[in-house]
């Protein structure tokens, strides 16, 4: 999965990394952004694969805040790939 898709009324994207350590670095960086926005994604990690699901729970839909976090997540991913 290369681009964000809408699935079950959520923004969803899978990210692949070289190993488990790199995926954890990514997750931790997302955690810092999520805390600063007070908006927390669902994160599913299996070894080098990280699946992110974004939606605003209180509204049960994708909102502008989800799109903002999506952009920040893509920037984090870009910063990890050298």
N, CA, C and O atoms as CSV, one atom per row, in Angstrom:
chain,resi,resn,atom,element,x,y,z
A,1,UNK,N,N,0.856,-1.169,0.000
A,1,UNK,CA,C,0.000,0.000,0.000
A,1,UNK,C,C,0.903,1.233,0.000
A,1,UNK,O,O,1.632,1.462,0.965
A,2,UNK,N,N,0.865,2.016,-1.056
A,2,UNK,CA,C,1.743,3.174,-1.160
A,2,UNK,C,C,1.078,4.479,-0.761
A,2,UNK,O,O,1.725,5.348,-0.177
A,3,UNK,N,N,-0.175,4.627,-1.058
A,3,UNK,CA,C,-0.892,5.863,-0.766
A,3,UNK,C,C,-1.916,5.639,0.331
A,3,UNK,O,O,-2.311,4.508,0.616
A,4,UNK,N,N,-2.332,6.727,0.934
A,4,UNK,CA,C,-3.412,6.654,1.905
A,4,UNK,C,C,-4.692,6.288,1.168
A,4,UNK,O,O,-4.975,6.825,0.097
A,5,UNK,N,N,-5.452,5.384,1.736
A,5,UNK,CA,C,-6.749,5.006,1.173
A,5,UNK,C,C,-7.821,5.237,2.235
A,5,UNK,O,O,-7.520,5.348,3.423
A,6,UNK,N,N,-9.052,5.307,1.798
A,6,UNK,CA,C,-10.185,5.342,2.721
A,6,UNK,C,C,-10.716,3.914,2.819
A,6,UNK,O,O,-11.102,3.304,1.821
A,7,UNK,N,N,-10.726,3.402,4.039
A,7,UNK,CA,C,-11.229,2.048,4.281
A,7,UNK,C,C,-12.032,2.082,5.569
A,7,UNK,O,O,-11.523,2.493,6.612
A,8,UNK,N,N,-13.272,1.655,5.503
A,8,UNK,CA,C,-14.153,1.654,6.677
A,8,UNK,C,C,-14.207,3.032,7.334
A,8,UNK,O,O,-14.178,3.149,8.559
A,9,UNK,N,N,-14.286,4.063,6.510
A,9,UNK,CA,C,-14.398,5.444,6.980
A,9,UNK,C,C,-13.164,5.913,7.764
A,9,UNK,O,O,-13.261,6.742,8.668
A,10,UNK,N,N,-11.996,5.357,7.389
A,10,UNK,CA,C,-10.736,5.723,8.025
A,10,UNK,C,C,-9.691,5.950,6.942
A,10,UNK,O,O,-9.756,5.342,5.874
A,11,UNK,N,N,-8.723,6.830,7.219
A,11,UNK,CA,C,-7.539,6.942,6.368
A,11,UNK,C,C,-6.587,5.834,6.801
A,11,UNK,O,O,-6.287,5.694,7.987
A,12,UNK,N,N,-6.113,5.046,5.838
A,12,UNK,CA,C,-5.280,3.892,6.164
A,12,UNK,C,C,-4.068,3.860,5.240
A,12,UNK,O,O,-4.173,4.113,4.040
A,13,UNK,N,N,-2.912,3.541,5.830
A,13,UNK,CA,C,-1.711,3.378,5.018
A,13,UNK,C,C,-0.771,2.394,5.704
A,13,UNK,O,O,-0.640,2.382,6.928
A,14,UNK,N,N,-0.119,1.568,4.882
A,14,UNK,CA,C,0.890,0.640,5.374
A,14,UNK,C,C,2.263,1.166,4.987
A,14,UNK,O,O,2.479,1.598,3.855
A,15,UNK,N,N,3.179,1.125,5.932
A,15,UNK,CA,C,4.563,1.545,5.721
A,15,UNK,C,C,5.469,0.343,5.955
A,15,UNK,O,O,5.247,-0.430,6.887
A,16,UNK,N,N,6.487,0.181,5.116
A,16,UNK,CA,C,7.447,-0.908,5.259
A,16,UNK,C,C,8.812,-0.332,5.599
A,16,UNK,O,O,9.196,0.726,5.100
A,17,UNK,N,N,9.535,-1.039,6.452
A,17,UNK,CA,C,10.858,-0.610,6.897
A,17,UNK,C,C,11.844,-1.750,6.748
A,17,UNK,O,O,11.463,-2.891,6.486
A,18,UNK,N,N,13.126,-1.425,6.918
A,18,UNK,CA,C,14.140,-2.464,6.725
A,18,UNK,C,C,14.135,-3.496,7.844
A,18,UNK,O,O,14.507,-4.651,7.634
A,19,UNK,N,N,13.705,-3.070,9.055
A,19,UNK,CA,C,13.682,-4.000,10.176
A,19,UNK,C,C,12.767,-3.466,11.279
A,19,UNK,O,O,12.174,-2.395,11.156
A,20,UNK,N,N,12.670,-4.240,12.356
A,20,UNK,CA,C,11.804,-3.899,13.472
A,20,UNK,C,C,12.248,-2.604,14.149
A,20,UNK,O,O,11.410,-1.772,14.498
A,21,UNK,N,N,13.536,-2.427,14.336
A,21,UNK,CA,C,14.052,-1.226,14.986
A,21,UNK,C,C,13.641,0.039,14.233
A,21,UNK,O,O,13.225,1.020,14.850
A,22,UNK,N,N,13.754,0.021,12.924
A,22,UNK,CA,C,13.381,1.188,12.123
A,22,UNK,C,C,11.880,1.469,12.233
A,22,UNK,O,O,11.462,2.627,12.266
A,23,UNK,N,N,11.081,0.415,12.290
A,23,UNK,CA,C,9.637,0.623,12.433
A,23,UNK,C,C,9.314,1.235,13.799
A,23,UNK,O,O,8.397,2.049,13.906
A,24,UNK,N,N,10.053,0.855,14.839
A,24,UNK,CA,C,9.827,1.434,16.167
A,24,UNK,C,C,10.234,2.903,16.230
A,24,UNK,O,O,9.577,3.701,16.899
A,25,UNK,N,N,11.300,3.260,15.547
A,25,UNK,CA,C,11.701,4.668,15.468
A,25,UNK,C,C,10.568,5.481,14.857
A,25,UNK,O,O,10.218,6.550,15.358
A,26,UNK,N,N,10.001,4.971,13.779
A,26,UNK,CA,C,8.869,5.621,13.101
A,26,UNK,C,C,7.682,5.782,14.050
A,26,UNK,O,O,7.104,6.864,14.154
A,27,UNK,N,N,7.327,4.709,14.734
A,27,UNK,CA,C,6.190,4.736,15.649
A,27,UNK,C,C,6.413,5.753,16.766
A,27,UNK,O,O,5.499,6.501,17.113
A,28,UNK,N,N,7.605,5.786,17.325
A,28,UNK,CA,C,7.888,6.736,18.405
A,28,UNK,C,C,7.799,8.181,17.933
A,28,UNK,O,O,7.315,9.044,18.664
A,29,UNK,N,N,8.261,8.447,16.725
A,29,UNK,CA,C,8.157,9.804,16.189
A,29,UNK,C,C,6.693,10.187,15.954
A,29,UNK,O,O,6.298,11.328,16.196
A,30,UNK,N,N,5.905,9.241,15.489
A,30,UNK,CA,C,4.471,9.493,15.334
A,30,UNK,C,C,3.852,9.794,16.694
A,30,UNK,O,O,3.007,10.681,16.816
A,31,UNK,N,N,4.267,9.067,17.697
A,31,UNK,CA,C,3.741,9.277,19.041
A,31,UNK,C,C,3.951,10.697,19.527
A,31,UNK,O,O,3.055,11.280,20.139
A,32,UNK,N,N,5.122,11.263,19.265
A,32,UNK,CA,C,5.400,12.643,19.680
A,32,UNK,C,C,4.479,13.625,18.950
A,32,UNK,O,O,3.946,14.552,19.559
A,33,UNK,N,N,4.296,13.416,17.649
A,33,UNK,CA,C,3.386,14.293,16.877
A,33,UNK,C,C,1.951,14.143,17.360
A,33,UNK,O,O,1.238,15.132,17.528
A,34,UNK,N,N,1.532,12.905,17.583
A,34,UNK,CA,C,0.162,12.651,18.027
A,34,UNK,C,C,-0.104,13.336,19.367
A,34,UNK,O,O,-1.172,13.915,19.566
A,35,UNK,N,N,0.853,13.274,20.276
A,35,UNK,CA,C,0.696,13.931,21.568
A,35,UNK,C,C,0.601,15.443,21.405
A,35,UNK,O,O,-0.217,16.089,22.059
A,36,UNK,N,N,1.430,16.007,20.539
A,36,UNK,CA,C,1.411,17.467,20.364
A,36,UNK,C,C,0.081,17.932,19.773
A,36,UNK,O,O,-0.357,19.051,20.040
A,37,UNK,N,N,-0.559,17.083,18.976
A,37,UNK,CA,C,-1.858,17.422,18.379
A,37,UNK,C,C,-3.041,16.937,19.233
A,37,UNK,O,O,-4.194,17.272,18.965
A,38,UNK,N,N,-2.728,16.142,20.264
A,38,UNK,CA,C,-3.756,15.484,21.066
A,38,UNK,C,C,-4.729,14.724,20.161
A,38,UNK,O,O,-5.948,14.801,20.308
A,39,UNK,N,N,-4.134,13.989,19.220
A,39,UNK,CA,C,-4.905,13.209,18.250
A,39,UNK,C,C,-4.125,11.924,17.998
A,39,UNK,O,O,-3.011,11.968,17.477
A,40,UNK,N,N,-4.695,10.794,18.358
A,40,UNK,CA,C,-3.933,9.551,18.432
A,40,UNK,C,C,-4.431,8.510,17.429
A,40,UNK,O,O,-5.597,8.115,17.463
A,41,UNK,N,N,-3.538,8.068,16.536
A,41,UNK,CA,C,-3.918,7.079,15.526
A,41,UNK,C,C,-3.920,5.666,16.095
A,41,UNK,O,O,-3.358,5.400,17.157
A,42,UNK,N,N,-4.559,4.783,15.369
A,42,UNK,CA,C,-4.391,3.357,15.619
A,42,UNK,C,C,-3.135,2.937,14.865
A,42,UNK,O,O,-2.996,3.217,13.675
A,43,UNK,N,N,-2.225,2.266,15.561
A,43,UNK,CA,C,-0.958,1.831,14.977
A,43,UNK,C,C,-0.845,0.326,15.165
A,43,UNK,O,O,-0.919,-0.181,16.284
A,44,UNK,N,N,-0.665,-0.382,14.053
A,44,UNK,CA,C,-0.501,-1.837,14.082
A,44,UNK,C,C,0.884,-2.149,13.541
A,44,UNK,O,O,1.202,-1.815,12.399
A,45,UNK,N,N,1.705,-2.790,14.362
A,45,UNK,CA,C,3.092,-3.086,13.986
A,45,UNK,C,C,3.322,-4.588,13.954
A,45,UNK,O,O,3.056,-5.289,14.930
A,46,UNK,N,N,3.817,-5.075,12.825
A,46,UNK,CA,C,4.255,-6.455,12.690
A,46,UNK,C,C,5.641,-6.441,12.068
A,46,UNK,O,O,5.789,-6.205,10.870
A,47,UNK,N,N,6.642,-6.693,12.878
A,47,UNK,CA,C,8.053,-6.658,12.511
A,47,UNK,C,C,8.409,-5.373,11.768
A,47,UNK,O,O,8.600,-4.339,12.408
A,48,UNK,N,N,8.504,-5.404,10.440
A,48,UNK,CA,C,8.923,-4.216,9.677
A,48,UNK,C,C,7.756,-3.509,8.990
A,48,UNK,O,O,7.968,-2.617,8.168
A,49,UNK,N,N,6.548,-3.896,9.317
A,49,UNK,CA,C,5.349,-3.311,8.717
A,49,UNK,C,C,4.578,-2.528,9.777
A,49,UNK,O,O,4.342,-3.013,10.884
A,50,UNK,N,N,4.190,-1.305,9.410
A,50,UNK,CA,C,3.394,-0.463,10.308
A,50,UNK,C,C,2.164,-0.002,9.534
A,50,UNK,O,O,2.286,0.624,8.481
A,51,UNK,N,N,0.987,-0.310,10.054
A,51,UNK,CA,C,-0.262,0.137,9.461
A,51,UNK,C,C,-0.838,1.220,10.371
A,51,UNK,O,O,-0.979,1.032,11.579
A,52,UNK,N,N,-1.165,2.354,9.761
A,52,UNK,CA,C,-1.736,3.485,10.487
A,52,UNK,C,C,-3.187,3.655,10.056
A,52,UNK,O,O,-3.498,3.618,8.865
A,53,UNK,N,N,-4.070,3.841,11.029
A,53,UNK,CA,C,-5.475,4.162,10.767
A,53,UNK,C,C,-5.778,5.487,11.442
A,53,UNK,O,O,-5.511,5.666,12.630
A,54,UNK,N,N,-6.337,6.414,10.676
A,54,UNK,CA,C,-6.684,7.736,11.192
A,54,UNK,C,C,-8.166,8.014,11.005
A,54,UNK,O,O,-8.706,7.841,9.912
A,55,UNK,N,N,-8.813,8.441,12.065
A,55,UNK,CA,C,-10.161,8.978,12.023
A,55,UNK,C,C,-10.414,9.645,13.368
A,55,UNK,O,O,-9.778,9.317,14.369
A,56,UNK,N,N,-11.324,10.557,13.374
A,56,UNK,CA,C,-11.644,11.276,14.602
A,56,UNK,C,C,-12.743,10.508,15.319
A,56,UNK,O,O,-13.896,10.500,14.887
A,57,UNK,N,N,-12.374,9.868,16.412
A,57,UNK,CA,C,-13.286,8.977,17.133
A,57,UNK,C,C,-14.560,9.699,17.564
A,57,UNK,O,O,-15.656,9.149,17.451
A,58,UNK,N,N,-14.420,10.921,18.055
A,58,UNK,CA,C,-15.592,11.645,18.568
A,58,UNK,C,C,-16.602,11.969,17.474
A,58,UNK,O,O,-17.788,12.136,17.756
A,59,UNK,N,N,-16.140,12.058,16.225
A,59,UNK,CA,C,-17.049,12.354,15.109
A,59,UNK,C,C,-17.289,11.135,14.227
A,59,UNK,O,O,-18.122,11.164,13.321
A,60,UNK,N,N,-16.545,10.062,14.503
A,60,UNK,CA,C,-16.627,8.814,13.733
A,60,UNK,C,C,-16.488,9.045,12.234
A,60,UNK,O,O,-17.215,8.467,11.425
A,61,UNK,N,N,-15.525,9.914,11.884
A,61,UNK,CA,C,-15.239,10.170,10.476
A,61,UNK,C,C,-13.845,10.793,10.370
A,61,UNK,O,O,-13.224,11.146,11.373
A,62,UNK,N,N,-13.384,10.916,9.153
A,62,UNK,CA,C,-12.104,11.574,8.880
A,62,UNK,C,C,-12.334,13.083,8.883
A,62,UNK,O,O,-13.254,13.581,8.235
A,63,UNK,N,N,-11.485,13.804,9.621
A,63,UNK,CA,C,-11.603,15.253,9.714
A,63,UNK,C,C,-10.291,15.912,9.283
A,63,UNK,O,O,-9.322,15.235,8.939
A,64,UNK,N,N,-10.283,17.227,9.309
A,64,UNK,CA,C,-9.068,17.975,8.954
A,64,UNK,C,C,-7.898,17.603,9.855
A,64,UNK,O,O,-6.752,17.580,9.405
A,65,UNK,N,N,-8.174,17.315,11.111
A,65,UNK,CA,C,-7.111,16.920,12.031
A,65,UNK,C,C,-6.444,15.629,11.571
A,65,UNK,O,O,-5.232,15.471,11.719
A,66,UNK,N,N,-7.214,14.718,11.021
A,66,UNK,CA,C,-6.654,13.473,10.478
A,66,UNK,C,C,-5.754,13.761,9.284
A,66,UNK,O,O,-4.687,13.163,9.142
A,67,UNK,N,N,-6.188,14.678,8.432
A,67,UNK,CA,C,-5.374,15.034,7.271
A,67,UNK,C,C,-4.082,15.732,7.698
A,67,UNK,O,O,-3.036,15.533,7.080
A,68,UNK,N,N,-4.151,16.541,8.744
A,68,UNK,CA,C,-2.951,17.192,9.263
A,68,UNK,C,C,-1.972,16.151,9.801
A,68,UNK,O,O,-0.781,16.208,9.497
A,69,UNK,N,N,-2.460,15.209,10.592
A,69,UNK,CA,C,-1.577,14.170,11.122
A,69,UNK,C,C,-1.050,13.282,10.005
A,69,UNK,O,O,0.099,12.843,10.054
A,70,UNK,N,N,-1.868,13.014,9.008
A,70,UNK,CA,C,-1.428,12.224,7.845
A,70,UNK,C,C,-0.214,12.875,7.187
A,70,UNK,O,O,0.761,12.191,6.875
A,71,UNK,N,N,-0.264,14.177,6.977
A,71,UNK,CA,C,0.858,14.896,6.363
A,71,UNK,C,C,2.100,14.815,7.237
A,71,UNK,O,O,3.207,14.632,6.732
A,72,UNK,N,N,1.920,14.951,8.541
A,72,UNK,CA,C,3.059,14.870,9.453
A,72,UNK,C,C,3.661,13.470,9.453
A,72,UNK,O,O,4.881,13.319,9.521
A,73,UNK,N,N,2.818,12.448,9.377
A,73,UNK,CA,C,3.299,11.065,9.317
A,73,UNK,C,C,4.099,10.842,8.037
A,73,UNK,O,O,5.154,10.209,8.075
A,74,UNK,N,N,3.621,11.343,6.919
A,74,UNK,CA,C,4.366,11.204,5.662
A,74,UNK,C,C,5.712,11.926,5.737
A,74,UNK,O,O,6.704,11.440,5.193
A,75,UNK,N,N,5.756,13.068,6.399
A,75,UNK,CA,C,7.027,13.794,6.576
A,75,UNK,C,C,7.985,12.997,7.456
A,75,UNK,O,O,9.184,12.943,7.186
A,76,UNK,N,N,7.455,12.383,8.499
A,76,UNK,CA,C,8.295,11.546,9.365
A,76,UNK,C,C,8.872,10.399,8.558
A,76,UNK,O,O,10.063,10.105,8.657
A,77,UNK,N,N,8.036,9.748,7.758
A,77,UNK,CA,C,8.516,8.638,6.929
A,77,UNK,C,C,9.621,9.089,5.993
A,77,UNK,O,O,10.629,8.399,5.837
A,78,UNK,N,N,9.439,10.229,5.379
A,78,UNK,CA,C,10.462,10.762,4.462
A,78,UNK,C,C,11.765,11.032,5.181
A,78,UNK,O,O,12.839,10.866,4.603
A,79,UNK,N,N,11.687,11.447,6.434
A,79,UNK,CA,C,12.906,11.771,7.189
A,79,UNK,C,C,13.670,10.512,7.596
A,79,UNK,O,O,14.869,10.579,7.868
A,80,UNK,N,N,12.995,9.380,7.640
A,80,UNK,CA,C,13.648,8.123,8.024
A,80,UNK,C,C,14.371,7.499,6.838
A,80,UNK,O,O,15.419,6.876,7.010
A,81,UNK,N,N,13.830,7.658,5.650
A,81,UNK,CA,C,14.466,7.116,4.439
A,81,UNK,C,C,15.603,8.042,4.044
A,81,UNK,O,O,15.387,9.231,3.812
A,82,UNK,N,N,16.778,7.518,3.970
A,82,UNK,CA,C,17.955,8.309,3.582
A,82,UNK,C,C,18.473,7.870,2.246
A,82,UNK,O,O,19.458,8.419,1.754
